[in-house]
Amino acid sequence: MGSQNLAKSGTILFDFPVPPTDVTDENGMNKVENAVVSVLAPHFGDLKQVSKHEMTSKGERVGEVRLYVEGSNGVTMTLRIYNDTFLVTATVEYDKTVLVDALSYDEIKSLEQKMIKLLNTEKKTKAMPELKRGLKHDIYFNTSDDRILEYDIKKMVYEKQSEFQHVQIAYSENYGNILVLDGLMNLAESDLIYTESLMWKGKMDYKGKNVLILGGGDGALLHELLKEGPAFVTMIDIDDTVMQQCREHLRSACGTTLDTYETDKYQVIVGDCVAFMKKCIESGRKFDVVFGDLTDIPISPIPQGEIWDFVLQIIQLSFSILEKGGVYMTHANGVSSKESLKTFETAVLGHLARPVSFTTLENFVPSFMEKWVFYQIKET
């Protein structure tokens, strides 16, 4: 589990706008080829062209693709020329077990400058840091609106497929231990602001309140709520594996709250929150505050599908077990997922069995690398 997370393949990308003549005649394209190959040769060896293909669309030439190979170092390069936009892209892929430290980003930028000079172009050039592929553990995750983020994950502290989901706890020098469920960032040791935002810390009074947490398996919300003096907190999460591992590896977030599952101040139940709420309805049990600390709302702007149905069911059931004047609190999605948030507000909150009002709170969550939106919802 603690072995180094070494990449097996590296990929470097370059983009170069060039003069129109460099993409519309053979001499110009050869000039581009010679410039790129000559700049890369000192680092990757003698790249030989092995194939050349004309790209067409509706019978018209739109560009060209050239493939190069350097066998001894396991390097390939694809050079693609776009006629309509006068753009050249170079994609270099190499074997990291042979070229262990091929290029730093400073070196990549230096190569870019040399190519710019040879190609006589300056506008909108772009060289990207190395993309690491074939890693033992993922280091690339998505924002809520599907932008790519690279994390400094050094090792996997824990990894197992539980009965319900793929559970990982990864270590990052920037964020500490991070809980990852089914490939999605959930909570890092750096993310106290996430928990404080979910509970609207300083804006909500929990003294003497009877509180229910749906989900919350990392234990962070339970830990922080208990500092606010509630009468009692009940937490129900379906995956005991998550709670056991967070108890050990996210202790700075959950404290000692997951060491025992029942005290005079709180109870942790391992079980299905839907079945639990239905039993509460049957018995007449009520709560002052219900937290929905379960899955994020879907990215899809169309309010259809299993997850949207689940979100709606959870909120409907929650309002059935809230005291008069009670509050439902939840997290939603990143601020960039505007269509998803709009759908949540109109197609879900706007179509509950009883009318509700809501207010939102936004805060930047360190390990998410984006602002997240939190909701406080009340029956009107």
C-alpha positions in Angstrom: 0.0 0.0 0.0 2.8 2.4 0.8 5.0 1.8 -2.2 6.0 4.7 -4.5 3.5 5.8 -7.0 5.8 5.8 -10.1 4.5 6.5 -13.6 5.2 3.9 -16.4 4.5 6.4 -19.2 5.1 10.1 -19.7 3.3 12.4 -22.1 4.2 15.9 -23.2 2.0 18.2 -25.3 3.0 21.2 -27.4 0.7 23.5 -29.4 2.0 25.9 -32.0 0.1 28.3 -34.3 2.2 28.7 -37.5 2.1 30.8 -40.6 -0.4 29.6 -43.2 2.3 28.5 -45.7 3.7 26.1 -43.1 0.5 23.9 -43.2 -0.5 24.3 -46.9 2.6 23.1 -48.8 5.1 20.3 -48.4 8.1 22.6 -47.8 6.3 24.3 -45.0 5.3 21.1 -43.3 8.9 19.7 -43.6 10.1 22.9 -42.0 7.8 22.3 -39.0 8.9 18.7 -38.8 12.6 19.5 -38.9 12.2 22.2 -36.2 10.3 20.0 -33.8 12.5 16.9 -34.3 15.8 18.8 -34.0 14.7 20.5 -30.7 13.6 17.2 -29.2 16.5 15.1 -30.4 19.0 16.0 -27.6 16.4 14.7 -25.0 14.7 11.9 -26.8 17.1 10.6 -29.4 16.9 10.4 -33.2 13.1 10.4 -34.0 12.5 8.7 -37.3 9.3 9.2 -39.3 7.5 5.9 -39.8 4.2 7.0 -41.3 2.5 10.0 -42.8 -1.3 10.3 -43.3 -3.4 13.0 -45.0 -6.5 14.0 -43.0 -9.7 14.7 -45.0 -13.2 15.8 -44.3 -16.0 15.6 -47.0 -13.3 15.0 -49.6 -11.2 18.0 -48.7 -7.8 18.0 -47.1 -8.0 19.4 -43.5 -4.5 18.4 -42.2 -1.9 15.8 -41.8 -0.6 13.4 -39.2 3.0 12.2 -39.0 4.2 9.5 -36.6 7.8 9.2 -35.3 9.6 6.5 -33.3 12.9 6.4 -31.4 13.3 2.7 -30.6 16.1 2.5 -28.1 14.5 4.9 -25.6 10.9 3.8 -26.3 9.8 7.2 -27.6 6.9 8.0 -30.0 5.8 11.4 -31.3 2.7 12.3 -33.2 2.8 15.6 -35.2 -0.6 16.8 -36.3 -1.1 19.7 -38.6 -4.5 21.5 -38.8 -5.0 23.4 -42.1 -8.0 25.4 -41.1 -6.6 26.9 -37.9 -2.9 26.9 -38.9 -2.1 24.9 -35.7 0.5 22.3 -35.2 0.3 19.9 -32.2 3.1 17.6 -31.0 2.4 14.7 -28.6 5.5 13.0 -27.2 5.1 9.8 -25.3 7.9 7.9 -23.6 8.7 5.0 -21.4 9.3 6.3 -17.8 11.2 3.1 -16.9 13.8 4.0 -19.5 13.7 7.8 -19.3 13.0 8.1 -15.6 13.4 11.9 -15.4 12.8 12.9 -19.0 12.0 16.6 -18.6 11.0 19.1 -15.9 8.5 21.7 -16.7 11.2 24.3 -16.9 13.0 22.2 -19.5 9.7 21.7 -21.4 9.2 25.5 -21.5 12.8 25.9 -22.7 12.1 23.5 -25.6 8.9 25.5 -26.4 11.0 28.7 -26.7 13.4 27.0 -29.1 10.6 25.7 -31.3 9.0 29.2 -31.3 12.2 30.6 -32.6 12.6 28.0 -35.3 8.9 28.2 -36.4 8.8 32.0 -36.3 5.7 32.0 -34.2 4.9 33.5 -30.8 1.1 33.8 -30.3 -0.9 31.3 -28.3 1.8 28.7 -28.0 1.4 26.3 -25.2 3.5 23.6 -23.5 2.0 21.6 -20.7 3.7 19.8 -17.8 4.3 16.1 -18.2 1.1 13.9 -18.0 1.9 10.8 -15.9 0.3 7.6 -17.1 0.3 4.0 -16.0 0.5 4.9 -12.3 -0.2 2.5 -9.6 -2.6 5.0 -8.0 -4.6 7.8 -9.6 -3.4 11.3 -9.2 -5.9 12.9 -11.7 -9.4 13.8 -10.5 -12.1 16.0 -11.9 -13.7 19.2 -10.7 -17.5 19.3 -10.5 -17.6 20.6 -14.1 -15.1 18.1 -15.4 -11.9 20.0 -15.5 -8.8 17.9 -14.8 -6.8 18.3 -11.5 -3.5 16.7 -10.7 -2.8 15.9 -7.0 0.5 15.3 -5.2 -0.6 11.8 -4.0 2.5 10.1 -2.7 1.0 6.8 -1.5 -2.2 4.9 -0.9 -2.6 4.5 2.8 -5.6 2.2 2.4 -7.5 0.7 -0.5 -10.3 -1.9 -0.5 -13.6 -2.6 -2.3 -16.1 -2.7 0.5 -19.6 -4.2 0.1 -20.8 -0.9 -1.2 -18.0 1.1 -2.8 -14.3 1.4 -3.6 -12.7 2.9 -0.5 -9.3 4.7 -0.7 -7.4 6.9 1.6 -4.6 8.6 -0.2 -1.8 10.7 1.3 -1.0 14.2 -0.1 1.7 16.5 1.2 -0.7 19.5 0.6 -3.9 18.1 1.9 -2.9 15.2 4.3 -4.9 12.0 4.1 -7.8 12.2 1.7 -10.9 10.0 1.7 -11.7 8.9 -1.9 -14.9 6.9 -2.6 -15.6 5.4 -6.0 -12.9 7.7 -7.5 -14.4 10.9 -6.1 -12.8 13.2 -3.5 -14.8 13.2 -0.3 -12.9 14.8 2.5 -9.2 15.6 3.3 -7.6 16.4 6.6 -7.2 20.0 5.3 -11.0 20.4 4.8 -12.3 21.7 8.1 -14.0 24.5 6.1 -16.1 21.9 4.3 -17.5 20.6 7.6 -18.0 24.0 9.1 -19.8 25.2 5.9 -22.1 22.1 5.9 -23.2 22.9 9.4 -23.2 26.7 8.8 -20.9 27.1 11.8 -21.6 30.4 13.6 -24.9 30.9 11.8 -26.8 28.0 13.4 -27.6 27.3 17.0 -27.4 23.6 17.9 -27.7 23.9 21.6 -30.3 21.4 22.9 -31.2 20.2 19.4 -31.9 16.7 18.4 -29.8 16.1 15.2 -29.8 13.4 12.6 -26.8 12.9 10.2 -27.5 10.8 7.0 -24.2 9.5 5.9 -21.2 11.4 7.3 -19.1 8.2 7.5 -15.8 10.2 7.8 -17.0 11.3 11.3 -16.0 14.9 10.8 -19.5 16.4 10.9 -20.3 14.4 14.1 -17.1 15.5 15.7 -17.7 19.2 15.0 -21.4 19.1 15.9 -20.7 17.7 19.3 -18.7 20.8 20.2 -21.9 22.9 19.7 -23.9 21.4 22.6 -26.7 19.5 20.9 -29.0 17.4 23.0 -28.3 14.2 21.0 -26.9 13.4 17.6 -27.8 10.2 15.6 -25.7 9.3 12.7 -26.4 6.5 10.2 -24.0 5.4 7.5 -24.3 2.2 5.5 -20.5 1.5 5.1 -18.7 0.5 8.3 -15.5 0.1 6.3 -15.4 3.9 5.7 -15.9 4.6 9.4 -13.3 2.1 10.6 -10.6 3.5 8.2 -11.4 7.2 8.9 -11.2 6.4 12.6 -7.6 5.3 12.0 -6.4 7.5 9.1 -8.5 10.7 9.3 -8.3 11.2 13.0 -7.5 14.9 12.8 -11.0 15.3 11.2 -13.1 12.9 13.3 -11.3 13.0 16.6 -12.3 10.2 18.9 -16.0 10.1 17.9 -15.7 6.9 15.9 -13.9 5.1 18.6 -17.2 4.1 20.1 -20.6 4.0 18.4 -22.8 4.9 21.3 -22.5 7.4 24.2 -25.0 9.5 26.2 -24.4 12.3 23.5 -24.6 10.4 20.2 -25.2 7.1 18.5 -23.6 5.8 15.3 -25.8 3.3 13.4 -24.4 1.1 10.6 -27.3 0.8 8.3 -29.6 2.1 5.5 -30.7 5.6 6.1 -33.9 5.2 3.9 -35.1 2.3 6.0 -34.2 4.1 9.2 -36.2 7.2 8.2 -39.2 5.1 7.3 -39.1 3.5 10.8 -38.9 7.0 12.3 -42.0 7.9 10.4 -43.8 4.8 11.7 -42.8 5.5 15.3 -43.3 9.2 15.1 -39.7 10.0 15.9 -38.7 13.6 15.0 -35.5 15.7 14.7 -34.8 19.4 14.8 -32.1 19.2 12.2 -31.4 16.6 9.5 -28.1 16.6 7.6 -27.9 15.1 4.1 -24.2 14.2 4.0 -24.6 11.6 1.3 -23.8 11.7 -2.4 -23.3 15.0 -4.3 -26.2 16.0 -6.6 -25.6 14.8 -10.1 -23.8 16.9 -12.7 -26.5 16.2 -15.3 -28.9 19.1 -15.8 -31.7 16.6 -16.6 -33.6 15.6 -13.4 -33.8 11.9 -14.3 -31.9 8.8 -13.2 -31.2 6.8 -10.1 -29.2 9.4 -8.3 -31.7 12.2 -8.8 -34.4 9.9 -7.7 -32.4 9.1 -4.6 -31.8 12.8 -3.8 -35.5 13.5 -4.0 -36.4 10.5 -1.9 -33.9 11.5 0.8 -35.2 15.1 1.1 -38.9 14.0 1.0 -38.3 11.5 3.9 -36.2 14.0 5.8 -39.0 16.6 5.9 -41.4 13.8 7.1 -39.3 13.4 10.2 -38.4 17.1 10.9 -40.1 18.9 13.8 -42.1 22.0 12.9 -39.6 24.7 12.1 -36.9 22.1 11.5 -34.0 22.5 9.1 -32.5 20.2 6.4 -28.9 20.9 5.6 -26.9 19.5 2.8 -24.0 20.0 0.3 -24.7 20.1 -3.4 -21.9 20.6 -6.0 -19.3 23.1 -7.2 -20.2 26.6 -8.1 -19.2 26.0 -11.7 -21.9 23.3 -12.1 -24.6 26.0 -12.5 -27.0 23.8 -14.5 -26.9 21.0 -11.9 -27.5 23.5 -9.1 -30.4 25.1 -11.0 -31.9 21.7 -11.5 -31.6 20.8 -7.8 -33.4 24.1 -6.9 -36.2 23.9 -9.5 -36.8 20.2 -10.3 -36.1 18.9 -6.8 -36.7 21.6 -4.2 -39.4 23.1 -6.3 -41.3 19.8 -6.6 -41.3 18.5 -3.0 -44.6 17.4 -1.4 -44.5 20.5 0.7 -43.2 24.0 -0.3 -39.8 25.0 1.0 -37.4 27.9 1.0 -33.7 27.7 0.9 -30.5 29.8 1.4 -27.0 28.9 0.1 -23.5 29.3 1.3 -20.3 29.0 -0.8 -16.8 28.3 0.4 -13.6 27.2 -1.2 -12.7 23.6 -0.2 -8.9 23.0 -0.3 -8.8 19.4 -1.5 -11.6 20.0 -4.0 -9.7 23.0 -5.5 -13.0 24.8 -6.1 -15.8 26.5 -4.3 -18.6 24.3 -3.1 -22.3 25.1 -2.5 -24.1 24.3 0.7 -27.9 24.5 1.3 -30.1 25.2 4.3 -33.7 24.3 3.5 -36.8 25.0 5.6 -40.5 24.3 5.1 -42.5 27.4 4.4 
